[in-house]
Structure formats: structure tokens, C-alpha cells
Amino acid sequence: MSDLRLDPTQLDRYSRHVIMDEVGPEGQKRLLDGRALVVGAGGLGSPAIQYLAAAGVGRLGIVDDDIVERSNLQRQIVHGDDDVGRPKVESAGEYVRGLNPDVDVRTFESRLTPDSVADIVDDYDLVLDASDNFATRYLLNDYCALEGIPLCHGAIYRFEGQVTTFTNDGEGPCYRCLFPEAPEPGTVPDCATTGVLGVLPGTVGCIQATEAVKLLLGKGEPLEGRLLMYDAMEMSFETVEFVPSPACPVCGEEPAIDSIEDGSYEGTCTLAD
């Protein structure tokens, strides 16, 4: 770790962290030395980006290939009306720079692919999956599980959300232990078809950011082996425990996926043909 001293501006900015025994100057330096990658600058990514930047995570990567549309603004709060038509990574990066000059924000205006995932992900300590498609979700899971990179997963649907964390330390489960394959294309409608409560991704994305901060600090218990499910209509949380699956194609007893070249990231995201 680099020099533990914080300058006067940092002591002021992070004072509510510094006075906490669980964080303190050493913990804040861990955050400033930390590197987090947010995949998706939409509903889930927006609050995660905001709070990771505010917390002083030193390097913040943002991956997204989409542009801002006016219909996004009901929930994607890192963007504004003047950003309509701009790449999401551009407006998100601008927001971060305006919020906290301590953060080195790096943007990738692209969709993650098997060819690009290593070049992007390997520079980060952990990844937040704030994506909106199964191809990216399974690609991130497989790569992070194989490389031992912690992954904070979030997903939303109408009034409901879910969050879990995979530390990928060789002992806990991965996403494929829960869902070995993606549903058939077209069987799960997106928010453009079914709608989504605008404040819902704020709750889920903030929980993802909380998990990421805890991991960077090395404090608390992550949601490993626990799927946290949130129902906004009932204002209820339920936790479902799950364990590594011996039949998991990535982390099971006889894995069929030893590298991302073994996986197919289209359709049901199963083994390569």
C-alpha cells in the first residue's frame, strides 16, 4: 500500500470514513488504491458509479456501448437531459470527474466480448456486473471465476431486484451454480417491454456498490452464497442461500469450461459448439 497519509483536502472529503474505526485512514487509502470496473452505465451502473466515485475508489472503469436516450433518465441518474444522444460512458465519466478529482476514471465505449474481456478486466481488483443482457453476464461470470476476480452481480425486473457476490476464491459458488444456462432468447422480456420502477435500480445498484466497498476494505461479510432478493412493492428482502454445484460447468468437480474459448456467449450461453 502507498503512503498512508491523506492530504488536507482528502481528510476533509473523507472525514466520515476516517473517523470510523472500521475504515480510518488506512481503509481510505485502500479505497484510493482500489480499482473497480462497472460493466453497464445504465440503471444499476449509475448509482454504483456515483457511490464508488464518492467513496474515493482510485480507479473506476466504466464499460458501455450504448448512447443516452430520454427514456433512460427515469432511472439512469448519472446522465442528464443534455446528455441525450451522447455515449453513456462519456457522460458517466464526466460526472465522476466533476464529483471527485481523486478518481482516475477510464471509459470503454464497447460491449465486452471474449476477445476484449481480458484486456479490460485484468486491470481491476473487482467487477460489478450492471449489465442488461445474458451474454455479458455469463461472459463476466466465466472469466472472473476462472481468473479469481471478485464479481458483484445485480439484476432487476419490474418491481424486483436481486444481488449476490462471487468472491471467486475457489471455495464459493459462481453464477452458473445458480443458473447453469441462460433462458432461451426472447423468453425474458426487457424493461422496454415490461417497464421498470425507476427507483428500483437505485436500491440494487447501491447494494452492489456497498459490496464492492466492503471487498476493497477487506471488511464485513459479502453476499457470497446468498442471493438477496428485493421486492419494492412489498418493501421486503429475502435471502436465499446457495452452495457450489458439483455439476457447475465452470467451478464444478469436472468443469467443461476451462477458458472462455470453451463457452458460447450467444443464445443460452452454454458450451461452445
Buried (B, 14 or more C-beta within 10 A) or exposed (E): EEEEEBEEEBEEBBEEBBEEEEBBBEBBBBBBBBBBBBBBBBBBBBBBBBBBBBBBBBBBBBBBBBBBBEEBBBBBBBBBEEBBEBBBBBBBBBBBEEBBEBBEBBBBBEBBEBEBBEEBBEEBBBBBBBBBBBBBBBBBBBBBBBEEBBBBBBBBBBBBBBBBBBBBEEEBBBBBBBBBBBEEEEEEEEBEEEEBBEEBBBBBBBBBBBBBBBBBBEBEEBBBBBBBBBEBEEEEEEEEEBEBBEEBBBBBEEBBBEEBEBBBBEEBBBEEE
